Amino acid sequence: MTQIEKATVPTMYFIGVTTTQSSIMKLFPEWAKALGLDDAVLKGIDLEIHADPEEYRRVVNFIKEDELSLGALVTTHKIDLYEAAKDLFDYLDPYAEMFGELSSISKQDGKLCGHAKDPISSALALERFVPETYWADHGGELLLLGAGGSAIAISSALLDTKYGNNIPSKVTVTDINEHRLTEIEQIIQKVNPDASVDYHLISGADENGRLLEALKPYSLVINATGMGKDRPGSPLPEQAQFPADSLVWELNYRGEREFMYHALAQKEERNLHVEDGWIYFLHGWTQVISEVFHLPIIGDRFDRIEKISSEMR
């Protein structure tokens, strides 16, 4: 584990596995300048996957007690850190308690606060390319390939009961892990018990391909498996055809992204709109930075961050 030393300037932490490899380490200093946080720094804390609970508690306690340690963004360890250290927080937001995870650690009026920001980040990313009344207008479906944390956040954002009938007419979730399917089913039941959702335990890409080709036009297909970034390949077979007039979202913003290029090859013929995970990445970070530094990053501020990031990408 990375040695943590007392902060001498306002410090935000990035709790992950291989934090030095992330784009954010180059982006954050430029973002800090643009946001007027000139003396703020970002430091990585690398922990092994499923680290000892005492390690998570040590990190959270350090941030809680160290005056200039203002908070952290958590990846990979969201569930384990929550389970190990939830009692150390003075406030946990409703998403953190519902999902049993947290992605944001911050301080407010002397209290340590934990948030699960992914549903908000995914909703903001979806707003960029899903027309406002898309589902009510067209009756399309959602195919979620992968049932992990991102899939939970996205389905929670899309199926919120506040949208009434402006939600996918049917949701299909696939995964190779039965436990993940059970977990997402339990959460979707809480978010919207009336939503039409099917869960498929699959063994390979061919099953995903058959489900893809059964979709209605004007659907949304999402690669939430991590394939194409963390591990090679795509969750779809090479010959699979996307539904016409549909939206395709590759959550990866780096790596080989075979799924995305598969969709791009059919873009003209099938009239597809294809997105990668770049805006999701930006919203994920800016949502947590907003909490840590008590600085809303919306409107012109977010546009400035996006411009800087795209130039450096």
Secondary structure, 3 states (H helix, E strand, C coil): CCCCCCCCCCEEEEEECCHHHCCHHHHHHHHHHHCCCCCCEEEEEECCCCCCHHHHHHHHHHHHHCCCEEEEEECCCHHHHHHHHHHHCCEECHHHHHHCCCCEEEEECCEEEEECCHHHHHHHHHHCCCCCCHHHHHCCCEEEECCCHHHHHHHHHHCCHHHCCCCCCCEEEEECCHHHHHHHHHHHHHHCCCCCEEEEECCCHHHHHHHHHCCCCCCEEEECCCECCCECCCCCCCCCCCCCCCEEEECCCCCCCHHHHHHHHCHHHHCCEEECCHHHHHHHHHHHHHHHHCCCCCHHHHHHHHHHHHHHC
